[in-house]
């Protein structure tokens, strides 16, 4: 743990060399910093990227940082070295700075690995140094030479007493921790979500908290995740917003799901009105009543419509009877078109099969 000391900005050049003057930027001076040093056990750029993404999820879920690399509230330096296959001796490392996105991190590591391999294969030696990643040119360049601990001139702070952290205090804090991303991901899979769906929802903390509240209201998890991964996520991406920026509440989504589960409306109608709910916050029941969207479940009424569709398409009926059973979807679609999506799909399917034979 430490404090940000500010930074130097060298004007007129890329780095100190060639700059005409330097500026002292103290905007972040005094900001508390938490530095996490990982062990050298990552073997690929993808593994490093995944590690950083999970670390960002953790700091967001426990509320210590917003994890935005682009804004500098979370930063990452990558130390990279190569070794021959089968060797246990680490090669000379190079530290890469100026990485401001996870995609840039992956690109920087991949470039640096290739650079070091090329040097070794040509008979040269990798130099221990700090290098700067230039995302525009997609390459690293030397920033400063070899640095070890003594180069930083560390010395004890005489005015601060040593901080002793007891095992009891650690366990007390551990007991107060919120559900972490990996735990949440596992819980979602246990209630039937796919690994992919669980990961996508957990990646967006606001969406995960929203989903949890919907589940607490007793909504069917499968139906809820279908809406979230389908219409809701598509709308959020299209508008470049978060779920918290919409007017949709967990209560309203839970009510919509309940209407579908009870057979009051069809799933298709639910998909049609969810966007309206996100835009203006109107309850599903209000929209259904106002627009007359209740599902038609009366078998007699549906039977008349099915008969009408069958009579209007004799060629398709003949083809269906001759083995083209995939035309069932065509007939269902025609009936749903007649009812503007309000007919009960199960009843429609059943009656079509009965009438055509």
Steps between C-alpha positions, in 0.01 A plus 500: 500500500629846415399846383517635148783754480389667178685476171736682264378598155784554252383745234614509140614138462419136563673469837778699666737491204442803280238664720528877534361514854321288760179557695410369845144360514379472860132438424520149645749575777390343827258257335523165681647220292476125544767311310450130425805305384427167333733200489674426167270209418307630198586336170316704237361842418147359520560364851634839612200680348255259668678548833470877476133483401421280800701728729301798372177313572614431856596861584168618356293248696670580831464872430861616525542623140299555183769311306509736200839468331417773251458751784811385686318376810641155427839459341708208384870441431604174337834332573589265216777247453548192286672166558576193287244219517580269791715760678428612856721808485319827432646719231584870534181695550375821343232707671230647274324822600231727348242222462153656529264222391480123523517471122816715502644280777454190286651669193797633699582160649474326162727759339757484779511119493570508126763775544689303765482173302639677193792643702592161649467313168737751338761434770440814704412551867184654640578810706326559832318829451173685523324537166207716391210353302386710204153377408493711182810336349433170683855474636706555815795735524771543761413741779780453754768247588537230763326565832517295820358569844794720607448721194172620648679625817249344738542598866285451813253775596608591856168669589287192427476205736513152344153367417448150636210309345371218717346179368186579704457835324542337160232241581268770635527692173464180296169427676368843397598466135219515242447217254801506268474467119613137488254403775218680320593335170492156664162571664349604168616177337348301787156648424526406133688778320762406244863583577490767227181668623623497861831660398338772288261601779770497772727713280249786534448554872188714454341232285590228752347694791189564289475128415536404868211729597281348227578153637420612856152593376446137398539537123588197290883516457495358146238749376678787677839419349344461154370858521827631646724327245261578215291816472643681803870456413434583134329825601780593742765445232302694241457799733848467658352509851485293818191331644491770770454763228167349395156531662465122536474379861544145634136508614377584149706226335385248763138600429553457124643152556207415726252600227679267258516213749127532573417501129354852513730604215725308263878514510494685166280774645740523794788560260297770324425703812828465695663787307207730579540406866870588487432836339218635717470265798139403429387180673442199276142454622417861409637462145318168450167643614538826308591330171282191539792259482365221720562155356215330316464160666141425403529180297186569297619843388845369408350203314306735273819690416694180434228375267507834316877476449481136388224577248704788358810286431395172331837449326690525827252263665559242226877537531477459879298179459762371255775524760612865510431523873722808533204693356343478846696812588351677198143429614579604858650823369190578295271450800726713721496767230119498498492545878798740516687251715223458756397139432627232738781330299448158661129502419573617144748215442259242636203618292698524175608137536143393579341689208755412232535144627 
